[in-house]
């Protein structure tokens, strides 16, 4: 994961406003992230009960910290330019972005990355 100021100047990720569960959120679309994440503060407004992960895991941050991921919000509707997709968002205590959309979501959108 990256901090906002690093991501806004990096060519590897894109920041955008997306709609998740009909809420506008500040998003990092990050192809270097395998999974997608949501901050607990934003997830409270989704109206979805999170599930406990069967196997919690640690997520490394750019500053070397590890954050334990234990809950997931299943089948969240993510809208981009009027096109609805669905993704599972893992709750993670992030403050720089509301959501981080990773390769799992990009793959489901049939995104093509031109490196």
Buried (B, 14 or more C-beta within 10 A) or exposed (E): BBBBEEBEEBEEBBBEEBBBBEBEBBBBBBBEBEBBBBBEEBBEEBEBEBEEBEEEEEBEEEEEEEBEBBBBBEEBBBBBEEEEBEBBBBBBEBEBBBBBBBBBBBEEBEEEEEE
